Structure formats: C-alpha cells, structure tokens
Amino acid sequence: MRTFFPSDSCKESQLNAINPQSWLQVERGKLSKLSSSHTNSSSIESFIKVPEPPILPFFKPIDYVEVLAQIHEEMESCSPQERSTLYLLQFQIFRGLGETKLMRRSLRSAWQRAGTVHEKLVFGAWLRYEKQGEELIADLLATCNKCAQEFGPVDVSQLQVEVNGCSKETVVMKGDKSLENVNFKIGDEIIVCDRQKIASLSAPFHAMLNGYFTESSSQDIDLSENNISPLGMRTIGEFSITGSLSEVHPDLLLEILVFSNKFCCERLKDACDRKLASLVCTKDDAVEFMEYAIKQNSPVLAASCLQVFLHELPDCLNDERVVEIFSHADRQQRSIMVGLASFSLYCLLSEVAMNLDPRSDKTVCFLEQLIESAETDREKLLAFHQLGCVRLLRKEYDVAEGLFEKAVSLGHVYSIAGLARLGYIKGHKLFSYEKLSSVISSVNPLGWMYQERSLYCEGDKRSEDLEKATELDPTLTYPYMYRAASLMMKQNVQAALAEINRVLGFKLALECMELRFCLYLAIEDYKAAIRDVQAILTLSADYRMFEGRVAASHLRTLVREHVGSWTTADCWMQLYDRWSSVDDIGSLSVIYQMLESGGAKGVLYFRQSLLLLRLNCPDAAMRSLELARRHASSEHERLVYEGWILYDTGHCEEGLLKAEESIKISRSFEAFFLKAYALADSSLDSSCSSTVISLLENALKCPSDNLRKGQALNNLGSVLVDCGKLDSAADCYINALKIRHTRAHQGLARVHFLKNDKATAYVEMTKLIEKAKNNASAYEKRSEYCDRDRDLTKADLEMVTRIDPLRVYPYRYRAAVLMDSRKEKEAIAELSRAITFKADLHVLHLRAAFHEHVGDVLAALRDCRAALSVDPNHQEMLELHSRVNSHEP
C-alpha cells in the first residue's frame, strides 16, 4: 500500500490526543512555548503521541520460507495458466515482507509468463501502475532509438474464442433451383441472399432454410420482427459470402452482434466481436461497449474495453460508471470480461482502490468481488483478511470479526491480530491478551505477535513484549517509537532521542522522523527540529503530521522563526561539514534550505538524489533527478542528468550515450564522471579499466567542488586497486582525505590490507568510524582487519547488528564460526534470526548448505526453493538445488 493504513483503534485513540493549534500559535514571530516549562510531562504528552500499529492488509504467513518453497514447487509442475497466479501469490508474500524490488520482479514474472491475453492485460496494467511517473524514462529511451513500450497495448485479437461452425452439408428441398436464393423481407424492403450461404451461418438458419420448417420451402421469409435493419441484413448476406465484415458503422455492428447471438451465428458473432474490439479507443467507448460485450457474451470486445479501463488506472476508478461495471459483475460476467484472470484483476483493483481511499465503498465492492473470485485457500484467506482490514477501518466491527475468523480458519494466523484488536475495541482487553498469548505459545513466535500483545498489557509486561518484538523483528517501528515516547514522558530526553535514533540509523521511516521532530520541539532544540522537518519534506513534500491535520510545511514555517538564517556561503559550509561526517539526513536538510534560497537548482537536486540513494530511497531519488533535469542550466548539464536517470533505471548503455553527447558539447566533470561510472559497470572486460582511469583523470581536471572531486578520487583509487596499482591508489585516497572525503579511509584501509598491513588497515577504519555519523558499514569492514582476533571481529559485527540489523553479513559470519565449532543447531538458528524478517538470498543459500551438511534434505530443499524465489537465476543456488533435489527421499 502506498498510503498509511491506520488501525481503527489507533485513529479513535488519537481524536482528542493532539491539538496542534494550542502550541502552534505565532505571536510576534515566535513559537509559543509548550507550557510554562518544557519539562512538564503532561504538556509533552499532549503532542508526543505514538499511534498504535495498523493491522496491515497483507498476506503474512507464519513461515514465509515454507510458503515460498511450496509455490516454487508448484510452479515446477503447474500448467501455464496457473503459473501467473502463483507469481501473484509470491508477490503478496514479498509485499508482506516489504521487499519492493522482489515484489516488482514477481509481477514482471507473472506478466512474462502469462498464459492468456487476460493475464497479460492485468499484469501489464499492474506493472504500469507500479511504474507511475516513469513516463520520462520511455521518452529518454526514445531519444536513444530504443523502444520502452514493454507494457504497451496487448493485441486482444489474439484471444482465442471457440467458434462452432455449422455443417456445410445442405439439403435442398424438392430440388427446386428457384430456392437457391432466399428473400428476406424487412419492413417494405427485400434483401436477396444466397440460401445455402445463410444456412451455413448457424444451425438454426440451417434448420430453418434446409430442414422441415415451412421456411425451407419458402422463397420469401419475413424477418421484420427480429430487430434487424435492411442494411444490417445486407451486411450479413455479404458476410455469408465473403466471410468478412467491411467498413461497418459501430451502431450497425452492435445490431448485427445482437442478431448473430439470437440466431447462434458463431462466425458472424466472432467477426462482429473482433471488429467492435478494434474500435474501442476512449473510456467512454469502453463504458458503452462493455455493456453490450457482457450482454452478448463478446469476450474480445470485453477484453478491449477492459484494456482501456486498466490503461487509465487509477483515474478511471473516479468514474462511477467504470466502478459500477467492476463492482456488480457476477461470475458469468467476470468470465466474459476477464476470463480466468478474475482473481488477478480484483487483486489489482483492490490495491488501487485501497491506495485511493481504503474506507471507500468501491474498495469494499472490489474486495467482495475478490472473495467471490478466489478459488484456493491461499487466495481466500488473503481476500478475507484484506476485506476484514477495510471493514475494521469503517468501524463495521461485527462484519470485520467474521472475515478475520474466516481468514484464521484457512490458516492465516496474522488475522488473529485483527480479532485481538476488535476485542480490545469492544472492551475485552484480557481476551485480546490471551488470544495473542495462545498464538505465541503454539507456533514459532514472530515480532508482530509480541508487538500486538504489548497493546493489551501495561508496565513491565508491555516493555518486555516490545523488547522481544524488536529482538525478533527489528524492522518494526512501533516498539522504538513507544519506548522513545515513554522515556520522554519520564523526562529522560537523551535516552528518548537515542532510542528513536536506533531505528532511524537503518530505516528512514517518516513516522519516526516526525516523532523525533516532536522530541526536539519539546526541548526547544529548533535547529535539530528544522533539520528533521526539512528532511521529511524532501522525502514527501505533501507530508502531514499529527494524524494528517497539520502540513509539515506549515510546521517548518513556524519553527523557522526560531532558527537564524544562513547565507549561501554558510549553506555550502554546512553542507560540506555534514557531507564529510556522513550525516546524510543533515545534508538533505541543508540542500532543502539551499533550494529555497535559489541558486543552481539543477546541481542541488542532483546532490539531493545522491543522498537519497545512499539512504535507500530510490523513488525519492528519481524524483530529485527528474527535478535536476528540469532545472538544468545548460544542455550538456541536462544530458548528464538524463544519463543518470537512464543508468539508475537499468539502462546503462543509454546512460553512457548521454554522457558522450554531453562531453561533445562541453567537457565537464559530471559528464566524465558519469561516463566512467557507467563504463565501469557495463563492461566486464578488464581492459576497460585504463579507459575508466583516463575518464576519471579528465573529470578531475574539470572545475567542480571538493565534495564531488573527493568522490572522483575515491572511485579512481578503487579502480587503481583493482589494477594492482596500490601506491597510486593510496595517493588518490590521501588526496581525497585532504579535502575531507571521509569515506576514503575505507579505500586506504584496503590498500594497507593488500600490502599485508592489517594493523594499519584497522586503524584507518577506526578513523572512519570516529568521523562518520552513519558507520555500520565501517564497523563491518573493520571486522575484516582484526588480524585473527576473533573477539575483536565478533565485537565489531555485534555493533553492526546493533546499528543496522538489516545487514546480513554479521549473521552469516557468526553462523560460519558456530558451524566451524560444530554447533550446527546454533549456526542454523543464527541464520534463522535474519531470515525471519529479511528474505536474503545469501542467508537462505548458507542455511540450505548447512541443512545439507547435517543431512536434513527436506529443510535444505525448502531453503533452496525459497532462495530461487528470491533469485531464480542464481547459478550456485541452482547447482545446490539440483544436488539436494537428487537426494530427496
């Protein structure tokens, strides 16, 4: 879901919790104080309020590895028609894990392996919807003579429709040659047709004209009461001879379509169906024709209309006529409209509707259709759970309860969280606590279970549950936020900030940034508050705080009154300091302020994009790159930004072309840097290293600021190391450090290591750790230079896990050490810690190898299959899977 999906109880508990206007009054340019003293805990509590975690409308199995493995196994033997649906379920699992890249890959696989035109339509539309705002990329590729219409229109004429032709054998009654033709009378007009050609159109016509009906011996037959016009009958007569429809007006085609249905003229109906399908261009066309398509059972026309609707997602769901079509289709109508892809279609429509407004009637209608379309237990439990979440939001508690119960009965344990929340809302707090306790005691517990149970207890019990939740799943933000707020209520400011900084160190969640902003306001640290709100606005310009009641931009305006203004020179100095200390959030804030002040916006948006990529915010980074392109001050600068846009979206060669175009116009630092970067990435030929070195040297000769030159020196050092030129590489890193490119410590440490000087390498990495604000990667790298001191290595990797639990190398290292010590169970358990909340190929691969080593073939095979769901083309994984599979009992 793109939108925040709040729980109902969360929303209700917040209604009277915050009144931002009580403390956001501006009088004489000053922000009013929160109270007579900011240490008054009741005034702090009035605006530092942590919303309860929402019940997410996701498929969250107890053991996602097991389910991924089952899906992978089913794919090995399923029919082509079933494969896309399995990829859709795989997508749903990755969505529950928050694995965006894997979600998109599963959708792409569903589209690529679609066995029907309808599946191709649905998954192509879904991918297009997921890639909204990326139209610029297609335009840029076109300038490189490359087509990007990978999810373009589907040729619905490929849809196979069974057409039952009529027997060609004819019986001419009494051998009367005068009956070779038949005269159809329609009103005052006579239409002469070839009797046998008309008879061949359908069994009813054959029986009428050649059988034992009165008409078989009649030359004149009156069709005036059959809703066909003379022109329509003439067209039918021509079709009976030629087998094709020439240029025919749509209204006439519709008339013939109805007639062909009435007289079972399958070939004629199919021709009308396909002809009409080719005429659907606009949404209004599609609305009008879909009604006929459904009534007349015209699947090709229906598919053409469906394609127009899906192409206009999400806007078309604002048209009540379109919503009506999708909402009230029965089973037969769904079959006409989307064939066997009904579940996939309503999965897509439900997702779009929930992103628009999860409480809307159309969201409910689409989810009800999803339930009706579901066939397997996995499909049904997902549909019941999602509709339960929506009913909960709409305060339809009894209905929601029934839906969650159905999902639980089908095996979706996560839906118990919905039942517990409903029990709490109804005043049965003990019931909710016991419900979660029962789950925790009956399965391998997950972090969300303890998080949910913490809502139904107080004091130490709540604290213990939240600590356990973080231990099992450190990606859950609610426990950190609750602990930080609780510490603040106890006036333990530094501990509160340290707690919220724990999660912000590895997960840039807007709700956590908002809480930290509030903490800084409470202690009147307006410089830190302005930093956070400006970072929030960089990530989401329209972000609203306090349950959506106050625009973040408004809060920034108010807080800005308490912060001194900076000159352009001050801003550059601040940016230089923050960039050098690897303070990415601080750097984002400075750039936000610089953009407001004017100046070279193209350059600033480009720097912003680099920071956002470092912070793992690719969508925001792409928006910044597009803004950089829009604000470029020259053509050669614009070409550089276009090159980066193409490079960052996987079009490396086209990015290289843009760099070369830019260099032809002007030899600039950024153009040479882009070309070197793209070339190094696109070429596997080691001989290109000399070209990359030359390009980076050319870049360094061009005017630029030290922030970018430091990066170029660092990259140059890396290439020189790969070429074995260690002394030259060391010079580059030292020069980079002279202009405060702090990350060069890591490169210099590598040089020392390659010269067999681990001690100096360790010292160099220690310098980086001391200078860098974000230093998890530095601890991880330093662990490699501990010179056989396993305790030092272990300490560094424990620090990595504490700072950034999403980094998987420490888990793998600790597991390997345990395995070397013949502690197989402990080694597997260490890997399982990470796998619980992160679907990582390398961790799954290692655990599969461990299972194989201890002779647990089934567990090894399960992990192999799950890993191949993450990356189906990983060669080592394929080899292990093949080996393990051959040993399966």
QUILIN-V858533 format. One record per backbone hydrogen bond with DSSP energy under -0.5 kcal/mol. NH is the residue of the N-H (numbers start at 1). CO is the residue of the C=O. E is the energy in kcal/mol with one decimal. If there is no record, write none. Layout:
BEGIN
nh: (NH | NH)
co: (CO | CO)
e: (E | E)
END
This chain:
BEGIN
nh: (6 | 11 | 12 | 13 | 14 | 14 | 15 | 15 | 17 | 18 | 22 | 23 | 24 | 27 | 27 | 30 | 32 | 40 | 41 | 43 | 44 | 45 | 46 | 47 | 48 | 49 | 51 | 56 | 58 | 60 | 67 | 68 | 69 | 70 | 71 | 72 | 73 | 74 | 75 | 76 | 77 | 77 | 78 | 82 | 83 | 84 | 86 | 87 | 88 | 89 | 90 | 91 | 92 | 93 | 94 | 95 | 96 | 97 | 98 | 98 | 99 | 100 | 103 | 104 | 105 | 106 | 107 | 108 | 109 | 110 | 111 | 112 | 113 | 114 | 120 | 121 | 122 | 123 | 124 | 125 | 126 | 127 | 128 | 129 | 130 | 131 | 132 | 134 | 137 | 138 | 139 | 140 | 141 | 142 | 143 | 144 | 144 | 145 | 146 | 150 | 152 | 156 | 158 | 159 | 161 | 164 | 165 | 166 | 172 | 173 | 175 | 176 | 177 | 179 | 180 | 181 | 182 | 183 | 184 | 184 | 185 | 185 | 186 | 186 | 189 | 191 | 192 | 193 | 195 | 195 | 196 | 198 | 199 | 200 | 201 | 202 | 206 | 207 | 208 | 209 | 210 | 211 | 213 | 216 | 217 | 218 | 221 | 223 | 223 | 224 | 226 | 233 | 234 | 235 | 236 | 237 | 238 | 239 | 240 | 241 | 241 | 242 | 243 | 246 | 248 | 252 | 253 | 254 | 255 | 256 | 257 | 258 | 259 | 260 | 261 | 262 | 263 | 264 | 265 | 266 | 269 | 270 | 271 | 272 | 273 | 274 | 275 | 276 | 277 | 278 | 279 | 280 | 281 | 286 | 287 | 288 | 289 | 290 | 291 | 292 | 293 | 294 | 295 | 296 | 297 | 298 | 299 | 302 | 303 | 304 | 305 | 306 | 307 | 308 | 309 | 310 | 311 | 312 | 312 | 313 | 316 | 317 | 318 | 319 | 320 | 322 | 323 | 324 | 325 | 326 | 327 | 328 | 334 | 335 | 336 | 337 | 338 | 339 | 341 | 345 | 346 | 347 | 348 | 349 | 350 | 351 | 352 | 353 | 354 | 355 | 356 | 357 | 358 | 360 | 364 | 365 | 366 | 367 | 368 | 369 | 370 | 371 | 372 | 373 | 374 | 380 | 381 | 382 | 383 | 384 | 385 | 386 | 387 | 388 | 389 | 390 | 391 | 392 | 393 | 394 | 395 | 396 | 397 | 400 | 401 | 402 | 403 | 404 | 405 | 406 | 407 | 408 | 409 | 410 | 411 | 412 | 413 | 415 | 416 | 417 | 418 | 419 | 420 | 421 | 422 | 423 | 424 | 425 | 426 | 427 | 428 | 429 | 432 | 433 | 434 | 435 | 436 | 437 | 438 | 439 | 440 | 441 | 442 | 442 | 443 | 445 | 449 | 450 | 451 | 452 | 453 | 454 | 455 | 455 | 456 | 457 | 461 | 462 | 463 | 464 | 465 | 466 | 467 | 468 | 469 | 470 | 471 | 472 | 473 | 476 | 481 | 482 | 483 | 484 | 485 | 486 | 487 | 488 | 489 | 490 | 491 | 492 | 493 | 496 | 497 | 498 | 499 | 500 | 501 | 502 | 503 | 504 | 505 | 506 | 507 | 509 | 512 | 513 | 514 | 515 | 516 | 517 | 518 | 519 | 520 | 521 | 522 | 523 | 524 | 525 | 526 | 529 | 530 | 531 | 532 | 533 | 534 | 535 | 536 | 537 | 538 | 539 | 540 | 543 | 545 | 549 | 549 | 550 | 552 | 554 | 555 | 556 | 557 | 558 | 559 | 560 | 561 | 561 | 562 | 563 | 571 | 572 | 573 | 574 | 575 | 576 | 577 | 578 | 579 | 580 | 581 | 582 | 583 | 584 | 587 | 588 | 589 | 590 | 591 | 592 | 593 | 594 | 595 | 596 | 597 | 598 | 601 | 602 | 604 | 605 | 606 | 607 | 608 | 609 | 610 | 611 | 612 | 613 | 614 | 615 | 616 | 617 | 621 | 622 | 623 | 624 | 625 | 626 | 627 | 628 | 629 | 630 | 631 | 632 | 638 | 639 | 640 | 641 | 642 | 643 | 644 | 645 | 646 | 647 | 648 | 649 | 649 | 650 | 651 | 652 | 655 | 656 | 657 | 658 | 659 | 660 | 661 | 662 | 663 | 664 | 665 | 666 | 668 | 669 | 672 | 673 | 674 | 675 | 676 | 677 | 678 | 679 | 680 | 681 | 682 | 683 | 684 | 686 | 688 | 689 | 690 | 692 | 693 | 694 | 695 | 696 | 697 | 698 | 699 | 700 | 701 | 701 | 702 | 702 | 708 | 709 | 710 | 711 | 712 | 713 | 714 | 715 | 716 | 717 | 718 | 719 | 720 | 721 | 722 | 723 | 724 | 725 | 726 | 729 | 730 | 731 | 732 | 733 | 734 | 735 | 736 | 737 | 738 | 739 | 739 | 740 | 741 | 742 | 744 | 745 | 746 | 747 | 748 | 749 | 750 | 751 | 752 | 753 | 754 | 755 | 756 | 757 | 758 | 761 | 762 | 763 | 764 | 765 | 766 | 767 | 768 | 769 | 770 | 771 | 772 | 773 | 774 | 775 | 779 | 780 | 781 | 782 | 783 | 784 | 785 | 786 | 789 | 790 | 793 | 794 | 795 | 796 | 797 | 798 | 799 | 800 | 801 | 802 | 803 | 804 | 807 | 812 | 813 | 814 | 815 | 816 | 817 | 818 | 819 | 820 | 821 | 822 | 823 | 824 | 827 | 828 | 829 | 830 | 831 | 832 | 833 | 834 | 835 | 836 | 837 | 838 | 840 | 844 | 845 | 846 | 847 | 848 | 849 | 850 | 851 | 852 | 853 | 854 | 855 | 856 | 857 | 860 | 861 | 862 | 863 | 864 | 865 | 866 | 867 | 868 | 869 | 870 | 871 | 874 | 875 | 878 | 879 | 880 | 881 | 882 | 883 | 884 | 885 | 886 | 887 | 887 | 888)
co: (4 | 7 | 8 | 9 | 10 | 11 | 11 | 12 | 14 | 14 | 19 | 20 | 20 | 25 | 30 | 27 | 25 | 37 | 39 | 40 | 40 | 41 | 42 | 44 | 44 | 47 | 49 | 54 | 56 | 58 | 63 | 64 | 65 | 66 | 67 | 68 | 69 | 70 | 71 | 72 | 73 | 74 | 74 | 79 | 79 | 80 | 82 | 83 | 84 | 85 | 86 | 87 | 88 | 89 | 90 | 91 | 92 | 93 | 94 | 95 | 94 | 98 | 99 | 100 | 101 | 102 | 103 | 104 | 105 | 106 | 107 | 108 | 109 | 111 | 116 | 117 | 118 | 119 | 120 | 121 | 122 | 123 | 124 | 125 | 126 | 127 | 129 | 131 | 134 | 134 | 135 | 136 | 137 | 138 | 139 | 140 | 141 | 142 | 141 | 148 | 149 | 154 | 155 | 156 | 159 | 162 | 163 | 200 | 170 | 171 | 172 | 173 | 175 | 176 | 177 | 178 | 193 | 219 | 182 | 191 | 183 | 221 | 184 | 189 | 186 | 184 | 190 | 182 | 180 | 193 | 180 | 194 | 195 | 196 | 198 | 199 | 202 | 203 | 204 | 205 | 206 | 207 | 207 | 213 | 214 | 215 | 183 | 185 | 221 | 185 | 223 | 229 | 230 | 231 | 232 | 233 | 234 | 235 | 236 | 237 | 238 | 238 | 239 | 244 | 246 | 249 | 249 | 250 | 251 | 252 | 253 | 254 | 255 | 256 | 257 | 258 | 259 | 261 | 260 | 264 | 265 | 266 | 267 | 268 | 269 | 270 | 271 | 272 | 273 | 274 | 276 | 277 | 279 | 282 | 283 | 284 | 285 | 286 | 287 | 288 | 289 | 290 | 291 | 292 | 294 | 293 | 297 | 298 | 299 | 300 | 301 | 302 | 303 | 304 | 305 | 306 | 307 | 308 | 309 | 310 | 312 | 314 | 315 | 316 | 318 | 319 | 319 | 320 | 321 | 322 | 323 | 324 | 330 | 331 | 332 | 333 | 334 | 335 | 338 | 341 | 342 | 343 | 344 | 345 | 346 | 347 | 348 | 349 | 350 | 351 | 352 | 353 | 354 | 357 | 360 | 361 | 362 | 363 | 364 | 365 | 366 | 367 | 368 | 369 | 370 | 376 | 377 | 378 | 379 | 380 | 381 | 382 | 383 | 384 | 385 | 386 | 387 | 388 | 389 | 390 | 392 | 391 | 395 | 396 | 397 | 398 | 399 | 400 | 401 | 402 | 403 | 404 | 405 | 406 | 408 | 407 | 411 | 412 | 413 | 414 | 414 | 415 | 416 | 417 | 418 | 419 | 420 | 421 | 422 | 424 | 423 | 427 | 428 | 429 | 430 | 431 | 432 | 433 | 434 | 435 | 436 | 437 | 438 | 439 | 439 | 443 | 446 | 446 | 447 | 448 | 449 | 450 | 451 | 452 | 453 | 454 | 458 | 458 | 459 | 460 | 461 | 462 | 463 | 464 | 465 | 466 | 467 | 468 | 469 | 473 | 477 | 478 | 479 | 480 | 481 | 482 | 483 | 484 | 485 | 486 | 488 | 487 | 491 | 492 | 493 | 494 | 495 | 496 | 497 | 498 | 499 | 500 | 501 | 503 | 503 | 507 | 509 | 509 | 510 | 511 | 512 | 513 | 514 | 515 | 516 | 517 | 518 | 519 | 521 | 520 | 524 | 525 | 526 | 527 | 528 | 529 | 530 | 531 | 532 | 533 | 534 | 535 | 536 | 540 | 550 | 545 | 546 | 545 | 543 | 551 | 551 | 552 | 553 | 554 | 555 | 556 | 557 | 558 | 559 | 560 | 567 | 568 | 569 | 570 | 571 | 572 | 573 | 574 | 575 | 576 | 577 | 579 | 578 | 582 | 583 | 584 | 585 | 586 | 587 | 588 | 589 | 590 | 591 | 592 | 593 | 595 | 599 | 631 | 600 | 601 | 602 | 603 | 604 | 605 | 606 | 607 | 608 | 609 | 610 | 611 | 613 | 612 | 617 | 618 | 619 | 620 | 621 | 622 | 623 | 624 | 625 | 626 | 627 | 629 | 634 | 635 | 636 | 637 | 638 | 639 | 640 | 641 | 642 | 643 | 644 | 645 | 646 | 647 | 646 | 650 | 651 | 652 | 653 | 654 | 655 | 656 | 657 | 658 | 659 | 660 | 661 | 662 | 666 | 703 | 668 | 669 | 670 | 671 | 672 | 673 | 674 | 675 | 676 | 677 | 678 | 679 | 682 | 684 | 685 | 686 | 687 | 688 | 689 | 690 | 691 | 692 | 693 | 694 | 695 | 696 | 697 | 698 | 698 | 699 | 705 | 705 | 706 | 707 | 708 | 709 | 710 | 711 | 712 | 713 | 714 | 715 | 716 | 717 | 718 | 719 | 721 | 720 | 724 | 725 | 726 | 727 | 728 | 729 | 730 | 731 | 732 | 733 | 734 | 735 | 736 | 737 | 736 | 740 | 741 | 742 | 743 | 743 | 744 | 745 | 746 | 747 | 748 | 749 | 750 | 751 | 753 | 752 | 756 | 757 | 758 | 759 | 760 | 761 | 762 | 763 | 764 | 765 | 766 | 767 | 768 | 581 | 582 | 773 | 775 | 776 | 777 | 778 | 779 | 781 | 782 | 783 | 786 | 788 | 789 | 790 | 791 | 792 | 793 | 794 | 795 | 796 | 797 | 798 | 799 | 800 | 804 | 808 | 809 | 810 | 811 | 812 | 813 | 814 | 815 | 816 | 817 | 819 | 818 | 822 | 823 | 824 | 825 | 826 | 827 | 828 | 829 | 830 | 831 | 832 | 834 | 834 | 838 | 840 | 841 | 842 | 843 | 844 | 845 | 846 | 847 | 848 | 849 | 850 | 852 | 851 | 855 | 856 | 857 | 858 | 859 | 860 | 861 | 862 | 863 | 864 | 865 | 866 | 867 | 871 | 873 | 874 | 875 | 876 | 877 | 878 | 879 | 880 | 881 | 882 | 883 | 884 | 885)
e: (-0.7 | -2.2 | -2.5 | -2.2 | -0.8 | -0.8 | -0.8 | -0.7 | -1.5 | -0.9 | -2.2 | -1.5 | -1.2 | -0.6 | -1.9 | -0.9 | -1.5 | -1.8 | -0.7 | -0.5 | -1.7 | -2.6 | -1.0 | -1.6 | -2.4 | -1.2 | -0.6 | -0.8 | -1.6 | -0.8 | -1.7 | -2.9 | -2.3 | -2.2 | -2.6 | -2.5 | -2.4 | -2.5 | -2.2 | -1.1 | -0.5 | -1.1 | -1.3 | -1.2 | -1.0 | -0.7 | -1.7 | -2.1 | -1.9 | -1.9 | -2.1 | -2.4 | -2.0 | -1.9 | -2.2 | -2.1 | -1.8 | -1.2 | -0.6 | -1.0 | -2.6 | -1.3 | -2.2 | -2.3 | -2.0 | -2.2 | -2.2 | -2.6 | -2.3 | -2.3 | -2.2 | -3.0 | -2.3 | -1.2 | -2.0 | -2.4 | -2.6 | -2.7 | -1.7 | -2.2 | -2.2 | -2.3 | -2.1 | -2.6 | -2.5 | -1.4 | -1.4 | -1.8 | -1.0 | -0.9 | -1.8 | -2.7 | -2.5 | -2.0 | -1.3 | -0.6 | -1.1 | -1.8 | -2.3 | -2.5 | -1.3 | -1.3 | -1.9 | -2.0 | -0.6 | -0.6 | -0.9 | -0.8 | -0.5 | -0.7 | -1.3 | -1.7 | -0.8 | -1.9 | -1.8 | -0.5 | -2.6 | -3.5 | -0.7 | -2.9 | -0.6 | -3.2 | -0.6 | -2.6 | -2.0 | -2.8 | -0.6 | -2.7 | -2.0 | -0.6 | -0.6 | -2.6 | -2.4 | -1.6 | -1.7 | -0.8 | -2.3 | -2.8 | -2.4 | -2.9 | -2.2 | -1.4 | -0.7 | -1.5 | -1.6 | -1.2 | -3.1 | -2.6 | -0.6 | -0.5 | -1.7 | -2.5 | -2.5 | -2.2 | -2.1 | -2.6 | -2.5 | -2.4 | -2.3 | -0.9 | -0.8 | -3.0 | -2.7 | -0.5 | -0.6 | -0.5 | -2.3 | -2.3 | -1.8 | -2.6 | -2.6 | -2.1 | -2.1 | -3.2 | -1.8 | -2.0 | -2.1 | -0.9 | -2.8 | -1.5 | -3.0 | -2.7 | -2.1 | -2.5 | -3.1 | -2.5 | -2.4 | -3.1 | -2.0 | -1.5 | -1.5 | -1.0 | -0.7 | -2.4 | -2.5 | -2.2 | -3.1 | -2.3 | -0.9 | -0.9 | -2.9 | -2.4 | -2.2 | -3.1 | -0.7 | -3.0 | -0.7 | -2.3 | -2.5 | -2.1 | -2.3 | -2.8 | -2.2 | -1.5 | -2.2 | -2.8 | -2.0 | -1.0 | -0.8 | -1.5 | -1.9 | -1.7 | -2.2 | -1.6 | -0.7 | -0.6 | -2.2 | -2.5 | -1.6 | -2.1 | -2.8 | -1.8 | -2.9 | -2.0 | -2.0 | -2.4 | -3.0 | -1.7 | -2.3 | -2.5 | -2.4 | -1.8 | -2.0 | -2.7 | -2.1 | -2.0 | -2.4 | -2.6 | -2.7 | -1.9 | -1.6 | -3.1 | -0.6 | -1.7 | -1.5 | -2.6 | -2.6 | -2.1 | -2.3 | -2.0 | -2.0 | -2.1 | -1.9 | -1.9 | -1.2 | -2.3 | -2.8 | -1.6 | -2.1 | -3.0 | -2.2 | -2.5 | -2.3 | -2.2 | -2.2 | -1.9 | -2.8 | -2.2 | -1.9 | -1.9 | -1.5 | -2.7 | -1.3 | -2.5 | -2.5 | -1.8 | -1.9 | -2.7 | -2.3 | -1.8 | -2.2 | -2.6 | -2.5 | -1.1 | -1.9 | -2.4 | -1.3 | -1.4 | -2.2 | -1.8 | -0.6 | -1.7 | -2.8 | -2.3 | -2.1 | -2.3 | -2.2 | -2.3 | -2.0 | -1.5 | -3.4 | -0.7 | -1.9 | -2.2 | -2.7 | -2.3 | -2.0 | -2.3 | -2.4 | -1.5 | -2.7 | -1.9 | -0.8 | -1.0 | -1.3 | -0.8 | -1.0 | -1.1 | -2.3 | -2.6 | -2.3 | -1.9 | -0.6 | -1.3 | -1.9 | -1.1 | -1.0 | -0.9 | -2.1 | -2.9 | -2.3 | -2.4 | -2.2 | -2.2 | -2.4 | -2.1 | -2.2 | -2.4 | -2.6 | -1.7 | -2.2 | -3.0 | -2.4 | -2.6 | -2.6 | -2.6 | -2.5 | -2.0 | -2.1 | -1.3 | -1.9 | -2.8 | -1.1 | -2.0 | -2.5 | -2.4 | -2.1 | -2.1 | -2.2 | -1.2 | -0.9 | -1.8 | -1.4 | -1.4 | -2.2 | -2.1 | -0.6 | -2.1 | -2.6 | -1.7 | -2.3 | -2.3 | -2.0 | -2.3 | -2.5 | -2.1 | -2.4 | -1.4 | -1.5 | -2.8 | -1.3 | -2.0 | -2.7 | -1.7 | -2.0 | -2.5 | -2.0 | -1.8 | -2.4 | -2.2 | -1.5 | -1.8 | -2.5 | -1.9 | -3.5 | -0.9 | -1.4 | -2.0 | -2.7 | -0.6 | -1.7 | -2.3 | -1.8 | -1.9 | -2.7 | -2.6 | -0.6 | -0.8 | -2.4 | -1.6 | -2.4 | -2.2 | -2.2 | -2.7 | -2.9 | -2.5 | -2.3 | -2.5 | -2.9 | -2.1 | -1.5 | -1.4 | -2.9 | -1.0 | -2.3 | -2.3 | -2.1 | -2.0 | -2.4 | -2.3 | -1.9 | -2.4 | -2.5 | -1.5 | -1.2 | -1.0 | -1.6 | -0.8 | -2.0 | -3.0 | -1.9 | -2.2 | -2.4 | -2.1 | -1.7 | -2.0 | -2.3 | -2.0 | -1.8 | -1.8 | -1.6 | -2.8 | -2.3 | -2.2 | -1.9 | -2.1 | -2.2 | -2.3 | -2.0 | -2.4 | -2.4 | -2.1 | -1.9 | -1.1 | -2.2 | -2.4 | -1.3 | -1.8 | -2.3 | -2.2 | -2.1 | -2.3 | -2.3 | -2.7 | -3.0 | -0.9 | -0.5 | -1.7 | -2.9 | -0.9 | -2.0 | -2.1 | -1.8 | -1.9 | -1.8 | -2.2 | -2.3 | -2.3 | -2.3 | -1.8 | -1.1 | -2.9 | -1.3 | -0.5 | -2.0 | -2.7 | -2.6 | -2.3 | -2.5 | -2.6 | -3.0 | -2.5 | -2.3 | -1.4 | -2.2 | -1.8 | -0.5 | -0.5 | -1.8 | -1.6 | -0.7 | -2.4 | -2.7 | -2.2 | -2.5 | -2.5 | -2.3 | -2.2 | -2.3 | -2.1 | -0.9 | -0.6 | -0.6 | -1.4 | -0.5 | -2.2 | -2.4 | -1.1 | -2.2 | -2.7 | -2.1 | -2.6 | -2.7 | -2.4 | -1.9 | -2.1 | -2.4 | -2.2 | -1.9 | -1.3 | -1.7 | -2.6 | -1.4 | -2.1 | -2.6 | -2.0 | -1.9 | -2.4 | -2.6 | -2.5 | -2.3 | -2.3 | -1.7 | -0.9 | -0.6 | -1.9 | -2.5 | -1.4 | -2.1 | -1.9 | -1.4 | -0.8 | -2.5 | -2.3 | -1.8 | -1.8 | -2.2 | -2.4 | -2.6 | -1.2 | -1.9 | -2.9 | -0.5 | -1.9 | -2.7 | -2.0 | -2.5 | -2.2 | -1.8 | -1.7 | -1.5 | -2.3 | -2.2 | -1.6 | -2.9 | -3.1 | -0.9 | -0.8 | -2.0 | -2.2 | -2.4 | -2.6 | -1.7 | -1.5 | -2.1 | -0.8 | -1.5 | -1.4 | -2.1 | -2.8 | -2.5 | -2.5 | -2.4 | -2.2 | -1.9 | -2.0 | -2.2 | -1.9 | -2.7 | -3.7 | -1.7 | -2.0 | -2.8 | -2.7 | -2.4 | -2.3 | -2.4 | -2.1 | -2.4 | -2.5 | -1.4 | -1.8 | -3.0 | -0.8 | -2.4 | -2.6 | -2.4 | -2.1 | -1.7 | -2.3 | -1.6 | -0.9 | -2.3 | -2.0 | -1.1 | -1.3 | -1.7 | -2.2 | -2.7 | -2.3 | -2.4 | -2.4 | -2.1 | -2.3 | -2.6 | -2.4 | -2.3 | -2.0 | -1.2 | -2.5 | -1.5 | -2.1 | -2.7 | -2.3 | -2.3 | -2.3 | -2.5 | -2.3 | -2.6 | -2.3 | -0.9 | -1.1 | -2.3 | -1.4 | -0.6 | -2.4 | -2.4 | -2.4 | -2.7 | -2.4 | -2.3 | -3.1 | -2.8 | -1.4 | -0.5 | -1.3 | -1.0)
END
